[in-house]
Amino acid sequence: MINAERLKQHYEAQSQFGKIAETGICRPAHSPEEKKVFELAASWMQEAGMKTRIDNFGNLIGRLEGTNPDLPVLMMGSHLDTQPYGGRFDGIAGVLSAIEAVTALTENGIKPERSIEVISFADEEGWRFNKGLFGSRGITGKYEEGELDRTDGDGITRRQALLDFGCDITKFKESEYKPGSIHCFLELHIEQGPVLDNTNQPLGIVSGISGPLWLTVKLKGMAGHAGSVPMNMRKDALLGAAKIIVALNEITTQDPTAPTVGTSGSLNVFPNSRNIIAEEVVFTLDLRDIVQSRRDEREKELREKIDAIAIAHGLQYEISVDTDSEPRYCAQWIKDIIRSESTDMGLNIPELMSGPFHDALALSYFCDYAMIFVRSKDGISHNPKEYSSYEDLAMGAELLYRTMLRILEK
Ligand SMILES: [Zn+2]
């Protein structure tokens, strides 16, 4: 069994680093605040018998050496960086639960054959340099050229931030994992959505991470005086955008049993004057679904709708694809273990997709993976109000612990 009281103390201790307001945290990637919380987390890893290091991508890694160090490792973790106005649980839950699972293992005198690594990935959140999953992409060989030149709001480059953090940026290769060297990856994470809370479930088994399709639509009409151009002679780009946004909503809600979601969250209007019919509108569309074929179908409907609306309003349009990631499914064999262990714990928990992406997404291209979700109160996240109860978090850590034990038996 994991120790719920110790876990709670760890949550409270880490929440002091970068603390904002009563319950919030601002802990930027590669920052002194993150360095301090890494030192704290490393001390807990060491108490659990792990050897710790910070690699050249700025990941904190604790390793419990197995009796057969040649076996691919069982990796668990998440991230300790937060949003600028973030909460105490996003990412943190996955790191602390993993540390707790290994601590419980050591306390029980179990010496696994397979080595275990607990990792806190660098810059999952991505807001500081406007590109996330840095550490998880790094170790899996998905580092991209030019990333070191990205700057934060103060003009500091990622290069400088990593150097200040103590990383050797000339030795990224040494921090990459060889293909096949990770047996599987487990990530516990708060849901960050309202599904579990609404259905009164403490935990969930993640089916997969739905791939987002990110489109930018540019509509071009004709500017004109808001008072003089008759309605039937207008080419109103903002009206067209409004109709497309409504269409996205209708397309994604047509099947209430499907988890499809669609969002338009950013819109730029030109010339943006109350007295001028909008000439040009550029806006974003975000479409997600765990079933690729259904998402493709919805995308097709959406594109047809955009075309029809543009024609009806005399608008020209361009659509650019900014991101098109496929859904990444969790490994069935690990989901089966999680299912059977949760049943043994007396739970009957649902399976649900992850709309947000996580470090596990990067790992999914490298090894089998699975995720456990913990209920988020009212679905609030990326906000100091983010809340998961210590009871739920402990239950999640226990499920992670049991899943880990079963995987180690294999
Ligand atoms: Zn997270």
Boltz pocket constraint, residues with backbone or C-beta under 6 A from the ligand:
constraints:
  - pocket:
      binder: B
      contacts: [[A, 79], [A, 90], [A, 91], [A, 124], [A, 189], [A, 357], [A, 358]]
      max_distance: 6.0
